[in-house]
Amino acid sequence: MAKSIFEGLVISLGVLFALAFAVIVAPPLMASGDTIGALAAGFVNPYATGYSLDAILTGLILIAWIIYERLTLGVKFGWIAIILCFLPGVATAFAFYLVLRTRTRPIQY
């Protein structure tokens, strides 16, 4: 797969998730204003809990990876992906970081 196709696909999927989040999650959250209730809704049954924990732990692993590469390889702008982990979510953050890494030449120590 060509790099341009890879980057286009990853960016498209990251943006698609962000748009889906904005359409599906944002309106009921703004209507209720109940952030804690919205977070708790991800744990309403064992299946939702499993998916929620998967996303949460994936986000934490991504954050650890970003911090590691910043400290060891000098990768810049990973902090943007850390913010994206929390809003809109890990899918957009991961897509951003993958594309960032394909375009970054890390400093070798």
C-alpha positions in Angstrom: 0.0 0.0 0.0 1.3 3.4 -0.9 2.0 5.8 1.9 -0.4 8.4 0.5 -3.2 5.8 0.4 -2.4 4.6 4.0 -2.4 8.2 5.3 -5.6 9.0 3.4 -7.4 5.9 4.8 -6.2 6.5 8.4 -7.1 10.2 8.3 -10.5 9.4 6.8 -11.3 6.8 9.5 -10.2 9.2 12.3 -12.4 11.9 10.9 -15.2 9.5 10.4 -15.1 8.6 14.1 -15.0 12.2 15.1 -18.0 13.0 13.0 -19.9 9.9 14.3 -19.1 11.0 17.9 -20.3 14.5 17.2 -23.6 13.2 15.7 -24.3 10.3 18.1 -22.9 11.4 21.5 -22.7 15.2 21.5 -26.4 16.1 21.1 -27.7 13.9 24.0 -24.8 15.0 26.2 -25.5 18.7 25.5 -29.2 18.2 26.1 -28.8 16.5 29.5 -25.6 18.2 30.6 -24.9 15.0 32.7 -21.2 14.2 32.0 -21.0 11.7 34.8 -24.1 9.9 33.6 -22.7 9.9 30.0 -19.5 8.3 31.2 -21.4 5.8 33.4 -23.6 4.8 30.4 -20.5 3.1 28.9 -20.7 0.6 31.7 -24.4 -0.3 31.7 -23.9 -4.0 31.0 -21.0 -6.5 30.7 -20.7 -6.0 26.9 -20.6 -2.2 27.1 -18.1 -2.5 30.0 -15.9 -4.7 27.9 -15.9 -2.3 24.9 -15.4 0.7 27.2 -12.5 -0.8 29.0 -10.9 -1.8 25.7 -11.1 1.8 24.5 -9.9 3.2 27.9 -6.9 0.9 28.1 -6.0 1.4 24.4 -6.0 5.1 25.1 -3.7 4.7 28.1 -1.4 2.5 26.0 -1.3 5.1 23.2 -0.5 7.8 25.8 2.4 5.7 27.2 3.7 5.2 23.6 3.5 8.9 22.8 5.3 9.9 26.0 8.0 7.2 25.4 8.6 8.3 21.9 8.8 11.9 22.9 11.4 11.2 25.5 13.4 8.6 23.5 13.0 9.7 19.9 12.1 13.4 20.2 8.8 13.0 18.4 7.0 16.4 18.6 3.3 17.3 18.7 2.2 13.9 20.2 0.6 16.0 22.9 -2.2 16.8 20.4 -3.0 13.1 20.2 -3.1 12.9 24.0 -5.8 15.6 24.0 -7.7 13.9 21.2 -7.8 10.7 23.3 -10.3 12.5 25.6 -12.3 14.3 23.0 -13.4 12.9 20.6 -11.7 9.6 21.4 -8.9 7.1 20.9 -9.8 6.3 17.2 -9.1 9.9 16.2 -6.1 10.2 18.5 -4.5 7.0 17.1 -5.2 8.0 13.5 -3.6 11.4 14.2 -0.5 9.9 15.8 0.0 7.3 13.1 0.0 9.9 10.4 2.2 12.2 12.6 4.7 9.3 12.9 4.8 8.7 9.2 5.7 12.3 8.6 8.1 12.8 11.5 11.8 12.0 11.5 12.6 11.4 15.1 15.8 12.6 16.6 18.2 9.7 17.2 20.1 9.9 20.4 
